[in-house]
Amino acid sequence: MDRVEEMVEDDVFSSKSEFQRFAVEYVLSELGEYEAEMVDFEEIRNELFASGPPADARDDAELNEAFYENAARVRQYAVRGDIGTAEEYIDTAYPVTDPRCLLLDDLLDAYR
């Protein structure tokens, strides 16, 4: 969250909510044929990833498969009422600034 707050302070995003919306749009756009609806989405994405994709980026298909597996595991924990384990699983799978982390955290809200 510190990095998100820095980006808000640096006017990359106007608020944490805008960052969250960007994160969701980004993840959806990476998973398939989703067309981002956020104003200036491409500009923000290009600014954030100006140096290229993260150093540990893998093949898109592999990333998608890993995300689906992680989402299924998080949902499984949540359905069973084990929210704490689901949160811990997310925290170990993704850094807090990763848009996929925010999306999975949002998934848990339905089970809280």
C-alpha positions in Angstrom: 0.0 0.0 0.0 3.0 2.3 0.5 3.8 2.2 -3.2 0.1 2.9 -4.1 0.2 5.9 -1.7 3.4 7.1 -3.4 1.8 6.9 -6.8 -1.2 9.0 -5.5 1.2 11.6 -4.0 3.1 11.7 -7.3 -0.2 12.3 -9.2 0.1 9.1 -11.2 -3.4 8.3 -9.8 -5.8 10.8 -8.3 -6.8 8.4 -5.5 -6.4 4.8 -4.2 -9.8 4.1 -5.8 -8.5 5.1 -9.2 -5.5 2.8 -8.7 -7.9 0.0 -7.8 -10.0 0.6 -10.9 -6.8 0.6 -13.0 -5.7 -2.6 -11.4 -8.9 -4.4 -12.2 -9.0 -3.1 -15.8 -5.4 -4.1 -16.3 -5.9 -7.6 -15.0 -9.0 -8.1 -17.1 -7.3 -6.7 -20.2 -4.4 -9.2 -19.7 -6.7 -12.2 -19.2 -8.5 -12.0 -22.5 -10.3 -10.0 -25.0 -11.5 -7.3 -22.5 -11.3 -3.7 -23.8 -10.5 -1.4 -20.9 -13.1 1.4 -20.4 -11.0 3.6 -18.0 -10.2 7.0 -19.4 -6.4 7.3 -20.2 -5.9 3.5 -19.5 -3.3 3.1 -22.2 -1.4 6.2 -21.2 -1.3 5.2 -17.5 -0.3 1.6 -18.4 2.5 2.9 -20.6 3.7 5.2 -17.9 3.7 2.5 -15.2 5.4 -0.1 -17.5 7.7 2.3 -19.3 10.7 0.1 -18.6 8.9 -2.9 -20.0 7.1 -5.8 -18.3 8.3 -6.9 -14.8 11.6 -8.8 -14.8 9.9 -12.0 -13.8 7.2 -11.9 -16.5 6.4 -15.2 -18.0 4.5 -16.3 -21.1 0.9 -14.9 -21.1 -0.7 -18.3 -21.2 1.4 -19.4 -18.2 0.5 -16.2 -16.3 -3.2 -16.7 -17.0 -3.1 -20.3 -16.0 -1.3 -19.4 -12.7 -3.8 -16.6 -12.0 -6.8 -18.9 -12.6 -5.3 -21.5 -10.3 -4.6 -18.9 -7.6 -8.1 -17.4 -7.9 -9.7 -20.9 -7.6 -7.6 -21.6 -4.5 -8.5 -18.3 -2.9 -12.2 -18.9 -3.7 -12.0 -22.4 -2.3 -10.6 -21.1 1.0 -13.2 -18.4 1.1 -16.2 -20.7 0.4 -15.0 -22.9 3.3 -14.9 -19.8 5.6 -11.2 -19.7 5.9 -10.7 -16.0 4.9 -7.4 -15.7 6.9 -5.8 -18.5 4.9 -7.1 -17.0 1.6 -5.6 -13.6 2.5 -2.3 -15.3 3.4 -2.4 -17.2 0.1 -2.8 -13.9 -1.8 0.0 -12.2 0.1 2.4 -15.0 -0.7 1.4 -15.3 -4.4 1.6 -11.6 -5.4 3.2 -8.3 -4.1 0.6 -5.8 -2.8 1.2 -3.5 -5.8 0.3 -6.3 -8.3 -3.2 -5.6 -9.8 -4.0 -9.3 -9.5 -3.6 -9.1 -5.8 -6.2 -6.3 -5.6 -8.6 -8.3 -7.8 -8.3 -11.3 -5.6 -8.7 -9.2 -2.5 -11.9 -7.8 -4.0 -13.0 -11.4 -4.7 -12.8 -12.1 -0.9 -15.1 -9.2 -0.1 -18.1 -11.2 -1.3 -17.3 -13.9 1.4 -16.6 -11.6 4.3 
